[in-house]
Amino acid sequence: MKDIQNKLLASVEKLFERKQFKSLKELLSTMEPADIAEVLAEKAPAERVFLFRLLPKDIAIEVFEFLEGAEREELLGSFTDTEVAAIIEEMSDDDRTALFDELPAKTVKKLLAHLSPEERKLANALLNYQADSAGRIMTPEFIDLKETMTASQALARIRATAAKKETIYTSFVVSPERKLKGTVHLEDLILASPDTPVTDFMDGLPVFVTTDTDQEEAAKTMSKYDLQTIPVVDRESRLVGILTFDDILDIVQEEATEDFERMAGISPVDESYLDAGIMTLTRKRLTWLLVCIVTQLFSSFILERYSFVLESVVALAFFIPLLIGTGGNTGTQAATLVIRGFTVGEIVREDLFRVISKEIVSGFLLGISLAVLASIRAWTMGTGYGVALTVAASVVGVVMLGNLVGAFLPFAAKKLNIDPAVMSGPFITTVVDILGLLLYFEVARRVLVLG
């Protein structure tokens, strides 16, 4: 597949260089919108605009939806008002809302003015839902069926409205008050007798989310029940939209990216790496680094407080990097497992003591294994029995401590309504470093009878 894409890209380049624009237009018309978007993303702004104008209108709108925020904004800035109106009018409602979320409020206000009254009302309704909620990302382009319809009538409605809907594989049965009554799958409609009422074979207890449901929670619900489409209802149980699997894939990617960044001690970056400015990238990374610097001052105090231990047995200094590195790594591992458990719903707040117990036992077993290697290393260095025993005991303690801190902090974050992903990476490493040093020097002081 990659080879085919590279060949298409090479063909586009060749035709563009030779100014064979008619052939280029024909080639672009045969390509998948996602592939065209990749080609445009690699081009300079002027070339991108030119190539985009070669696309047929229906393909151009699909390609526009696949482009990233900065590239879309550049294209909008180069279009006439008529071209802008044509594009945003025909965009799917959920993709258009996502575009508006990326743009400055002043630009959004200008774009809304280009929409038809009906589309403007719809766009404003979606934008009024809370950010990161199911209402904000849903699409109202679904097929609704009346309770009184038969299978043949339902199929006739699908044929009449399918072109403008997000999906035809699942339809939704609603009451006269627009309240959700059930869902009907296309396969069941096709196989049913023409005169069979849809209520006879609909799912009368459909899984749904509300407009206020967090988008991550909606993704979990769809994954749990293995759904391709999930209905979205308002506070009065009226059906107002749907989420489809492509919406959920976007959510999963977005949430995974944010968690990954937070676990690395980076505030989420909205733009892609290459589009983000240097100052933005610096600011997003600086906060947690400053926190780590400040908290590491405690490490300096501990080293100063136990300087007499290092002066008495210099060999103890050789193993400080080993201990703090091992503790930080085990803490991050434990936090990653717990955060994943929270994310996929395997762990809830009430599981705190079970998780802590498992991590303490796991830490002990890991610590024993690592302590054997560390003590052998210390012995072969000629440090003596006392130092080897100190290192071994400290490794066990630090690993157990790392597991304990790594497992506990995500629960603490949940309790404080903070994203658990924040309590990982640099923060956990710093906390374990401080506690690990304190443990190491106390063990050394007692085992070697110092001070």
N, C-alpha and C positions, 0 to 999 in steps of 0.2 A: 504493500500500500504506500509506503514511504517512497519507493522508487517511482511509482506512478505520479505522486505529487511533485517530486523533483523534476520529472520530465515535463509536466504541465507548467511548472514554474519557469523552466528553461525555455519552453515554447513561447510563453508570454513575454519573457525578456527579449527573445530574438525578434518576435513580431513588432514589439514596441520600438526596438532599436532601428528596425528597417522601415518604421512608419507604415506598416501594413495594417492599418487600423480596422479595415473591414474584416480581414481575416481574424484579427485580434478579438473583435466584437463577437464573431461567430464562435471562437474558441471559448471565450468567457461564458457564453450562453450555454455551453455544454458542461460546464464545471459545477460542482456542488457549491452552494453558497458559503459553507464553512471554509472550503479550500480557497475560494476567491477572497474571503476576508483575511486569510493568512497571507495571501499574495499582497493585498493592499497594505497590510500592516508593515510589510518590509519596505514599502516605497516611501519616497520623500513626499511631503504634503502636496506639492503641485502635481506630481505624477499620480498620486492617489486620487485626487479630485478628477483628473482627466480619465483615468480608467473607470472610476465609478460612474461617470457620465455615459460610458459606453454600454452600461448594463441595461437590459430591459427593465421596465418599472417593477414588475413583480419580483424579479431576482434581486434588484437593487435594494428593495425593502428588507428582504431576508438577509442579504449581506450586511446591511446597516445594523441589523439586530445582533449579528455575530461580532461586530467590531467592538474594541475596548472603548472606555469612556473618552480618553483624550483624542483618539482618532475620530470618534463620532462628533465630538465638539468641533474639531477642525473642519470636518466636512460641512457641518451646519453653518459654520461661519463663512463658507465659500459659496453657499447656495443662495439663490434668489428667494424672496418670500413665497413665491408660488411653488418652488421646488421643496422648500421646507414644509409647507402645508401639505403637499402631496405625500411626503414621506411619513410624517408623524400621524397623519390622518389614517394611513393604512397599516401602521404598526400594530401588533397585537397589544392589548391593553396592559398586560403585565410587563412586557418589555418596554413599553412607553413609560410606565411608572418608574421602572428601574432607571431609564435614561434620565428622567426628571430628577430622580434622587441624586444623580451624579453631577447635575448642572447647578450653577449659581441661581439663586431665587429670581434675580432679575431676568436671566435668560429663560427660565421656566415660564415666567409671566408673559414674556414675549411670544414664546412658542404656543402657550395655551390660547392666545388670541388668534392663532392661525387655524385652530380646530373648528369644526362645525359645532353648533350649539349642543347637539346630542353627545358628541365625543368629548366636548369640553366639560359637560356636566359629569360624564363618567370618569374622566381623568381627575377632576377635582374630588370626586367621591373617594377614589382610591388613594389619593394623596392625603386625604383627611384621616385615614387610618394610621394607627401608631406605627412608627418605624419598627422594622423587624417582626411585624405581626403577619399572620396569615392573610388578613384583609388587605395589607399593603401590596402583597405579591400575587394575589389571586387574579383570575381572569373571569369576567362575567359572560364569556363566550361559551356557554354550555347549552345542551339540548334538554329542554324541560318537556315533560309529558303530563297530560291531565289524567286524573284518576279514572276517568270514565272511558279512556281510549282502549281500543282493542289492539292486538299485535299489528294488524294491517294498517290501522290508522297511525300507530306509532312509527312504523317504517315509512309511511308516506310523509310524516313530519320530518323525519331524519333526512330523507331525500331532498325535501324542499329547503332545509336550513343548513345542511351539512357544510356547505362551502364557507360559511362565515363562522363556524364553530371551531373550538380548540381540539375537540375530540368527538368521535361518533361512536366509540366503542362502549362507552358508558353513558346512559341517559338517566335523568332524574325525575321521578314522579313527585309532583307537588299538588297541594290542595288549592282551592280557589283563593285562599289567603296567602299563597306562595310558600306555605310551610312544607318542609321536606318530609315526604312520606316513604320513599324508598328509592332504590336504584335498580336499573334494568341493564343487562349486558346485551350487546348486539347479537351475540351468538344465540342467546335465549329467544330473542325476538325472531330471528330467522327460523329457528327450529319450531317455534310455537305455531299452533293452528291460527289462521287469520282472524277468527272471531273470538279468540281467547282474550279476556281482559288482562291488561298489563299487571293489574293488582294480584292476579293469580300466580305469577312467576317472578314478581319483583322481590328484592331483598327488603323486607319490611323493617329491619333493624340495621340500617346502614351506619357504618363508622363515619364520623364527621368531626370537623373542628369548627371553632367559632372565629369570627373576625379578630378577636382579641388574643387568640392563641399565639404564643411565640412561634416564629417560623421554624426554629430548631425542634420544638416540641411537635409541630406538624410533621416534620420530616421523620421523626422517630415513630409517630403513629402510622404513617404510610409504610415505613419499613417493617414495623411490627406485624401489620396485617397484610403485607405483600400486595399493596394496592397500586394500580397505575394512575388512578384518579381519586381524589377525595373531595367531598362537598364542603363548602364553607357556609355556615349559617350565621345570622346576626343574633342579637340578644333575644329576639322574639321567635327564634327558630325558623326564620324565613330564609330560604335559599338565595344567596346573593352572589355566589361565585364558586369556582373550583380551583384546586391545585392539581397539576399534572406532574408526571415523573420528571420531566425536564426542568420544571421549577424546583423540584426537590434536589435534583443533581446540582443545580446552581447553589442551593442553600448549603448542601453538604460540603461542597468545595469551599464556599465562603467561610463557613463555620470552622472547618478543618484548618484553613489558612490562618484564621484569627487565633485559634488555639495554639497552633504551631508557633506563631509570632509571640504570643504571650508567654508560652513555655520557654522561649529563648530570651525573655526579658525585653521584648520589643512591643511598643504600643502598635495596634493594628494600622497598617498602611493601606489607604484606600486605592491609591494608584498602583500600577505595575512598577517593578523595581526601576526599569529604564525610564519610565515617565516621571517618577518621583524626583523632586529636586534634592540637591545635596543637603540643604538646610532642613528639609522635611525628614530625610532619613536620619540626619544627626539628632534632631529633636526627639524623634520617636525612640531612639536607642539610648539617649542620654539619661533619662529619668531613673531607670533601674540601675544603671552603672553608678550614678551618684548615690543611690541608696546603698549599693554594695560597698562603695568606698567608705561611706559613713559607718556602716555596720562593721566593716573590717577594722575600724579603729579599735574595736574590742579585742581583736586578735593581737594588736600591738600591745594593748594593756596586759593581756595574758602573758605574752612573751616577756614583757618587762617584769611582770610579777614573778615569773618563774625563771628569771635569768640565772639565778643561782644553781638551778638544776642543770642547765646547759653548760655552765662554767665547770660544774663538778664532773659531768659525763658528756663530753663534746660529741660522742658518737650518737647521742640521742637526736641531734640535729639532722643526721643523715636520713632519718625515717619520717620526718615531718611531712615532706611532699607525698610520700606513700600514703600516710594516714588521711590527710585532708582530701587527697584525690579519691581514695577509696570511699570515704564517707560521703563525699559529694555525689559520686556516681551512683552509689546504692540508694541514696535519698532521691535522686532524680528518677531512678528506675521504679522505686515504690510509688512515687507521685504519678508517674506516667500510667502505671497500672490502675491506680485509683481513679485518676481523671478519666481514663478510658471507660472504666466501669460506670462512672456517673453519666458520661456522654451517651452510652448505649443503653442505659437504664438497668444495668446489672447490679449496681450498688445504690442504695439510698441512705439517707442520714442515719436511720435506725441501725445500720450495719456497722457503726463505728467500732464497737468493741470486738466484733468478729474480725474485722479487717486488722485492727491493731494487734490482736492475738496472733493472727496468721503471719503478720509481718515481723513480729518479735521472734517467733519460732523460726521463720525463714531466715531472719537476720542472724540468729544464733548458728544455724547450720552453715550459712554462707561464711560467717565470720570464722568458724572453726576451720573450714577448708582453706581460707585465705591466710589464717594465722599460722598454719603449718608451713606454708611457703615463706611467709615473712620471717618467721623465727629461724628457718634454715638459712635464709639469706643473711640475717643478722649474725648467726653463729659462724658462717663461713667468712664473714668479714673480721672475725676475731674480736668481736665486741664483748664477749663474755656471756656467761649464763644469765646474769641479771638483766642485761639489756635485751637479750633474746626473749626472755620471759615477759619483760615489759612490753615489747613490741607485739608479741603474740596476744597478750591480754587486751592491749589497746585496740588491736585490729578487731577482735571480737566485739568489744564495746562500741567502737565507732561504727561498725557495720550495723549492729542492732540499733544504735542511735539514729543512723541515717535512715533506716527503714521506718523507724518510729516517727521521725519528723516528716519524712516524705509521705507517709500514710495519713498523718494527723492534719497537716496544714490544709489539704484540699477540703476536709470536713469543716475545718474552721472557716474557710472561705465560704462554703455553702451556708453555714450558720449566719454569716455576716452579709449574705446575698451578694457575694463577689464571685466572679468567674473563677472556678477552681484552677484553671490553667495559669492564673496569675501566680499562684503559690507553687511555683516550680522553677526549674532552671537556676538562674543566678541567685534567686532568693534562698532557695533550699540549700544550695551549695554554700552560701555564706553562713547561714545559721549552723549547718553541720560543721563547717570549718571551725567556728568559734567554740562550739560545744566539744568538738573532737580534740582540739588543742588542750582545753581545760581537763578533759578526761585523761589524755596522754600524760600530761605533766603530773597530775595527781597520782596516777598509777606508778609513774617513775619515782616520784617522791617516796611513796610507801614501799614499793618493792626494793628499791635501792637504798632506802633509809637515808634520805637526803633532807637537809634542813630541819 
